[in-house]
Amino acid sequence: MPDFLHLAGQTFLVLGVANRKSVAWHIAKTLEEQGARVIYSVRSEARRKSLETLLADKPVFVCDVEEEGAAARLAAEVAAAGLAPLHGLVHSIAFANYSEGFRPFDETKRTDFLQATAVSAFSLVEITRAFKPHLARHASIVTIGISSLQVTPDNYGYMGPIKAALESATRFLAKSLSATSEIRVNVIGAGPLKTSASAGIPGYIESYLYAEKLTFRKRNLATQEVADAAVFLLSERSSGINGTTLVVDAGLGSNYFDQEIIRLAMRPER
């Protein structure tokens, strides 16, 4: 079969693998299946230790993006290891402090909001800036967002505005980089997924099951479906897509007036 995506022999950095359920892991695995070389970046030594079996014999670096200067150190280490130039980056990093449980949005703490912004949104800017000298001219950067910034789920809280900041930063990065290169930056707007990270959101399972009923096919997304779209954006086959959010939600965002949902809402006793 012809290599449609032309990824064989290319090198990609994937940030954010936590376990086998991670979006980042599915993307990395798919890249490797296409013949690409994948470099991994994880948050801590403890995380690297926990992934020893999964990432055995693969290049793994530690980068806690919450720490100032960490992105620059990562770029220097990757370059020193002779792993550049890179043909793409995957930014699949997010964090919100829900340790005190759900709080109304107007009670959001400054420290929590700023920490989540630094990790979940601004880290994309820092990573891009640090790796810009080490990226191939036609490299592709992909980050993982959410399928809609218009909805206001109660249990997602302040992460909604932060994901909006991530998406906006993507467009500004795309334009900025285009002044001197053909590096592209895009977002995968993923619908609800069954990951370890989402399990930490209060009340997520109910939201997940509700979202499933709103998809056209009445079946939620598989993480691999999101990974497949991300890998396409990483390839030069998507060269005409830049500064864009590619929504992958199985029709969820277009099905608010689904007949079955209306019936259940208006006549729940039947």
C-alpha positions as CSV (number, residue, x, y, z in Angstrom):
1,M,0.0,0.0,0.0
2,P,1.4,3.5,-0.8
3,D,2.5,5.6,2.1
4,F,-0.2,8.2,1.8
5,L,0.9,10.3,4.8
6,H,4.6,10.2,4.0
7,L,5.5,10.0,7.7
8,A,8.1,7.2,7.5
9,G,11.5,8.4,8.6
10,Q,10.2,11.6,10.1
11,T,10.8,12.6,13.8
12,F,8.1,13.9,16.2
13,L,8.0,15.0,19.8
14,V,5.0,14.0,21.8
15,L,4.3,15.7,25.1
16,G,1.8,14.4,27.6
17,V,1.8,10.6,27.7
18,A,0.5,9.5,31.1
19,N,-0.6,5.9,30.4
20,R,-2.2,3.7,27.7
21,K,-5.4,5.7,27.8
22,S,-3.7,9.0,26.9
23,V,-4.5,10.8,23.7
24,A,-0.8,11.4,23.4
25,W,-0.1,7.7,23.6
26,H,-2.5,6.9,20.9
27,I,-1.0,9.6,18.6
28,A,2.5,8.4,19.3
29,K,1.7,4.7,18.7
30,T,0.0,5.6,15.4
31,L,3.0,7.7,14.3
32,E,5.3,4.8,15.0
33,E,3.0,2.4,13.1
34,Q,3.5,4.8,10.1
35,G,7.3,4.4,10.4
36,A,8.0,7.7,12.2
37,R,10.4,8.1,15.1
38,V,8.8,9.4,18.3
39,I,10.5,11.3,21.1
40,Y,8.6,11.4,24.3
41,S,8.4,14.2,27.0
42,V,6.8,13.5,30.3
43,R,6.1,15.7,33.3
44,S,8.4,14.1,36.0
45,E,10.9,11.4,36.8
46,A,8.1,9.6,38.6
47,R,6.1,9.6,35.5
48,R,9.0,8.4,33.4
49,K,9.5,5.6,35.9
50,S,5.8,4.6,35.7
51,L,6.1,4.4,31.9
52,E,9.3,2.3,31.8
53,T,7.5,-0.7,30.4
54,L,5.3,1.2,28.0
55,L,8.2,3.3,26.6
56,A,11.0,0.8,26.9
57,D,13.9,1.6,24.5
58,K,12.3,4.9,23.4
59,P,13.9,8.3,23.9
60,V,12.1,9.9,26.9
61,F,12.8,13.3,28.4
62,V,11.4,15.0,31.5
63,C,9.9,18.5,31.2
64,D,7.6,20.0,33.7
65,V,6.1,22.9,31.7
66,E,5.0,24.6,34.9
67,E,8.6,25.4,35.7
68,E,10.0,28.4,34.0
69,G,12.8,27.6,31.6
70,A,11.8,23.9,31.3
71,A,10.8,24.1,27.7
72,A,14.2,25.7,26.7
73,R,16.0,23.0,28.6
74,L,14.0,20.3,26.8
75,A,14.8,21.7,23.4
76,A,18.5,21.9,24.3
77,E,18.5,18.3,25.5
78,V,16.7,17.0,22.4
79,A,19.1,18.9,20.1
80,A,22.2,17.7,22.1
81,A,21.0,14.1,21.7
82,G,21.1,14.5,17.9
83,L,17.3,14.1,17.5
84,A,16.6,17.3,15.6
85,P,15.3,18.5,13.2
86,L,11.8,17.6,14.2
87,H,9.0,17.3,11.7
88,G,6.3,18.0,14.3
89,L,5.2,18.5,17.9
90,V,2.2,17.1,19.8
91,H,1.1,19.2,22.7
92,S,-1.3,17.1,24.8
93,I,-0.9,18.7,28.2
94,A,-3.6,20.0,30.5
95,F,-4.0,20.4,34.3
96,A,-6.7,21.8,36.6
97,N,-6.7,21.6,40.4
98,Y,-10.0,19.9,41.3
99,S,-8.6,18.7,44.7
100,E,-11.3,20.7,46.6
101,G,-14.0,19.3,44.3
102,F,-16.3,21.3,42.1
103,R,-16.6,25.1,42.8
104,P,-18.8,27.6,40.9
105,F,-16.9,29.5,38.3
106,D,-17.1,32.8,40.2
107,E,-15.3,31.2,43.1
108,T,-12.3,30.2,41.0
109,K,-9.1,30.9,42.8
110,R,-6.4,33.0,41.2
111,T,-3.7,30.5,41.9
112,D,-5.6,27.7,40.3
113,F,-6.6,29.7,37.2
114,L,-3.0,30.9,36.6
115,Q,-1.5,27.5,37.2
116,A,-3.9,25.8,34.8
117,T,-3.3,28.5,32.2
118,A,0.5,28.1,32.4
119,V,0.3,24.4,32.1
120,S,-2.6,24.0,29.7
121,A,-2.3,27.0,27.4
122,F,0.8,29.1,27.7
123,S,3.0,26.0,27.6
124,L,2.2,25.7,23.9
125,V,3.7,29.1,23.3
126,E,6.9,28.2,25.3
127,I,7.3,24.9,23.7
128,T,6.9,26.4,20.2
129,R,9.4,29.2,20.9
130,A,12.0,26.8,22.4
131,F,11.8,24.3,19.5
132,K,11.4,26.8,16.6
133,P,15.2,26.6,15.7
134,H,14.9,22.8,15.7
135,L,11.9,22.4,13.5
136,A,11.9,21.4,9.9
137,R,10.6,24.2,7.6
138,H,7.3,22.4,6.9
139,A,6.8,21.1,10.5
140,S,3.4,20.7,12.0
141,I,2.4,21.5,15.6
142,V,-0.9,20.0,17.0
143,T,-2.5,20.6,20.3
144,I,-5.6,19.0,21.9
145,G,-8.5,21.2,22.6
146,I,-12.3,20.7,23.1
147,S,-15.0,20.4,20.5
148,S,-16.9,23.5,21.5
149,L,-15.9,26.7,23.3
150,Q,-19.5,27.9,23.3
151,V,-20.9,25.4,25.8
152,T,-20.6,26.1,29.6
153,P,-20.6,22.7,31.4
154,D,-20.9,23.3,35.1
155,N,-18.3,20.6,36.0
156,Y,-15.6,21.9,33.6
157,G,-15.4,25.2,35.3
158,Y,-12.4,27.5,34.6
159,M,-10.9,25.1,32.1
160,G,-13.4,26.3,29.5
161,P,-11.9,29.8,29.3
162,I,-8.4,28.3,29.4
163,K,-9.1,26.0,26.5
164,A,-10.4,29.1,24.7
165,A,-7.0,30.8,25.4
166,L,-5.2,27.7,24.0
167,E,-7.2,27.8,20.8
168,S,-6.7,31.6,20.3
169,A,-2.9,31.2,21.0
170,T,-2.8,28.5,18.3
171,R,-4.1,31.0,15.7
172,F,-1.6,33.7,16.7
173,L,1.3,31.2,16.7
174,A,0.2,30.0,13.2
175,K,0.3,33.6,11.9
176,S,3.6,34.5,13.7
177,L,5.4,31.4,12.5
178,S,4.2,31.9,8.9
179,A,6.3,35.1,8.7
180,T,9.5,33.1,8.5
181,S,8.5,29.5,7.8
182,E,5.8,27.1,6.7
183,I,5.4,25.6,10.1
184,R,1.7,25.0,10.8
185,V,-0.2,25.1,14.2
186,N,-3.6,23.5,14.6
187,V,-6.0,22.2,17.2
188,I,-7.9,19.0,17.4
189,G,-11.3,19.9,19.0
190,A,-12.1,16.6,20.6
191,G,-15.4,15.6,22.0
192,P,-15.6,13.8,25.4
193,L,-13.2,10.9,25.7
194,K,-12.7,8.1,28.3
195,T,-9.2,9.0,29.6
196,S,-7.6,9.0,33.0
197,A,-7.4,12.8,32.9
198,S,-11.1,13.2,32.2
199,A,-11.9,10.8,35.1
200,G,-10.6,13.5,37.4
201,I,-13.3,15.9,36.4
202,P,-16.2,15.9,38.9
203,G,-19.3,14.3,37.5
204,Y,-17.6,13.5,34.2
205,I,-19.2,10.1,33.7
206,E,-22.7,11.6,33.6
207,S,-21.6,14.2,31.0
208,Y,-19.8,11.5,29.0
209,L,-23.0,9.3,28.8
210,Y,-25.1,12.3,28.0
211,A,-22.8,13.3,25.2
212,E,-23.0,9.8,23.8
213,K,-26.7,10.2,23.3
214,L,-26.1,13.4,21.3
215,T,-23.7,11.9,18.8
216,F,-25.3,11.1,15.5
217,R,-24.3,7.5,15.8
218,K,-25.2,7.2,19.5
219,R,-21.7,6.0,20.3
220,N,-19.0,8.2,21.8
221,L,-15.6,8.8,20.3
222,A,-12.8,6.3,20.6
223,T,-9.5,7.9,21.6
224,Q,-8.0,6.4,18.5
225,E,-10.3,8.4,16.3
226,V,-8.9,11.6,17.8
227,A,-5.4,10.3,17.3
228,D,-6.0,9.5,13.7
229,A,-7.1,13.0,13.0
230,A,-4.1,14.4,14.8
231,V,-1.7,12.3,12.8
232,F,-3.3,13.6,9.6
233,L,-2.7,17.1,10.8
234,L,0.9,16.2,11.5
235,S,1.4,15.0,8.0
236,E,2.1,17.2,5.0
237,R,-1.2,15.9,3.5
238,S,-2.8,18.6,5.6
239,S,-0.5,21.4,4.3
240,G,-3.5,23.6,3.5
241,I,-4.8,23.6,7.1
242,N,-3.3,26.2,9.5
243,G,-4.5,28.1,12.5
244,T,-7.6,25.9,12.5
245,T,-9.6,23.8,14.9
246,L,-10.5,20.4,13.4
247,V,-13.5,19.3,15.4
248,V,-13.8,15.5,16.0
249,D,-17.0,14.9,17.9
250,A,-19.1,12.4,16.0
251,G,-21.7,15.0,15.3
252,L,-22.3,16.0,19.0
253,G,-22.1,19.7,18.3
254,S,-24.9,19.6,15.7
255,N,-27.4,17.5,17.5
256,Y,-28.8,19.5,20.4
257,F,-32.4,18.9,19.3
258,D,-32.1,15.2,19.0
259,Q,-35.6,13.7,19.2
260,E,-34.7,11.1,21.8
261,I,-33.0,13.6,24.1
262,I,-36.0,15.9,23.8
263,R,-38.4,13.1,24.7
264,L,-36.3,12.1,27.8
265,A,-36.1,15.7,28.9
266,M,-39.8,16.5,28.5
267,R,-41.2,13.1,29.5
268,P,-38.6,11.5,31.7
269,E,-41.2,9.2,33.3
270,R,-41.9,7.4,30.1
